[in-house]
């Protein structure tokens, strides 16, 4: 699976607190993942369309996007997240 959505562990929350913060208002865009991304959604609601499937996540979710994925982001309410790109 190229998109994983789950609740973070306490250790993941602690680690994510050190990552960069990204914010974005209501919009739609395509994302081509040249690296894997791990992110902790702090607030907002998002629908992502990837590989013919729909994924929904919101504040409190921990999301992993695999390298090579092409996804369409549809931000339903403004998003604030902590994120980290990795060459995995």
VEXDO-401908 format. One record per atom (N, C-alpha, C, O, CB): x, y, z. Coordinates in steps of 0.2 Angstrom, whole numbers, plus 5000, padded with zeros to 4 digits. Each point is the difference from the previous one (the first is absolute). Glycine has a CB too. Layout:
<marzas>
XYZ...
</marzas>
This chain:
<marzas>
500449945000499650065000500450065000500550015004498649935002500850114990500450064999499850065005500450055000499849914988499250035015499850055005499849975006499649955000500050134991500749935015499849975006499850065005500350055001500649854997498550095005499750045004499949975007499649955000499950124990500749965015499949975007500150055005500250054999500149834997499650105010500150045006500850005002500249944999498650055005501550064998500749995001500149975007499650015004500750094989500349875008500249985007500350075003500150054997500249834999499850115011500250065004500850024997500150055000499249915010501049984988500750024998500050034993500450054999500049855007499150084990500050044993499750075001500350054997499549844998499850125010499850075001500650045003500150064998498749905005501650025001500650035003500550024994500250054999499649895012500350014985500550014994499750054995500450044998500049845003498950124998499750044995500150085003500050044996499249865000500850105010500050075003500650044998500150065000499349905009501150004988500750034998500050024993500550034997500149915012498950034987500050014993499750074998499850045004500049844994500350144995499750064998499350005000499749955000501350064992498750055008499350015000499850034993500350044997499649985015499549954985499750024994499350025001499749965003501149974990499050125004499350025000499750024993500450024996499850025016499249944987499750024993499350015001499649965004501349974990498850115003499350025000499649954995500349954997499950175006499149894997499649964996500250004992500050064998499149965011501149934988500349994993500049934998499849965004500850154998499649894992500149934997500750004996500150064997498649925002501749975001500650004996500249935000499849955003500650165001500149884991500349934999500750005003500450054999498949934990500849965014500749995003500349944998499749955000499950115010501049954987500449944998500649995005500450045001499349994987500249925016500549985005500649974997500149944999499050045009501450064992500749984998500449975006500549974999499550124992499749925015500349985006499449975004499450034999501650055001499149885005499449985004499950065005500550045002499849834997499150135004499850065004499749975006499549965000500450124991500349945015499649985006499750075003500450055000500449845003498650114999499750065003499549995005499749955000500550104989499850005016499550005005499650054999500250065000500649895008498550044991499550054998499850035007499849975004499849974985500650135012499850035006499350035000499650005005501650034996498649994993499350034999499850004993500450004995499750075015499249924988499850014993499749934998500049955004500850144994498949914996499749944997500249994993500050054996499149965012501249934990500249994993499749944997499949955003501250115000498849944991499949944996500550004995500250054996498549965005501649934998500549994995499849944995499749955003501250095005499249974986499849954995500749984997500450044997498550015000501249885004500649974997499949934999499649965003501150125004499649904987499949934998499349984999499849945002501350035003498450074993499349985000499750005006499449975000500949974990500050085016499649995006500050075004500350054998500149835003499150135003499950065004500249995007499949955003499150084990501450015010500350005007499750075003500150054997500949875000498850075009499850065004500450005007500149955003498750044992501450075006500450005007499950075002499850054997501049875000499350095010499850065003500550015006500549965002498350044995501150065007500450015006500149945004499549975002500250154997500949875004500149945004500349944996500249955003498950095005500849964986500249944996500850004998500350064999498549934996501549955004500750004998499949964993499749955000500850045012499850054983500049974993500649994997500550045001498550024998501149894998500649984996499949994993499549974998500949975012499950104986500050004992500649964998500650035001498750084998500649844997500649974997500350034994499750034996499849875008501250104995500450024995499749984993499849945000501250075007498950034988499749984994499350014999499750004994501249925005498750105006499350015000499950064997500350055000499549895010499650064986499750074997499350005003499649964999501150044990499250065014499450005004499750074999500350054999500149875009498950094992499750064999499750025007499649965003500150024985500550075015499850035006499450044999500050054996501249945009498350004999499450045001500050025007499749965004499749994986500850115012499950035006499350035002499850054997501549975003498449955004499350015002500050065005499550045000500149844998500850125007500150065005500750015001500449955000498550025006501350094995500750025001500549955004499749975005499950144994500949874998500549955003500650035003500350044997499249874995500750065014500650015003500349935001499749965004500050165001500949874993500349935001500850015002500350054998498849904994501150005011500749995001500249954995499749954999500350085014500649984984500249954994500749995000500450045002498650004992501249905003500749984999500049964993499749954999500650055014500150024982500249974994500649955001500550035003499050064990500549855005500549955000500149974994499649994996500250005016500849994987500249964994499949925001500549964999500350134997498649895006499849935001499649974995499849955000500350075012
</marzas>
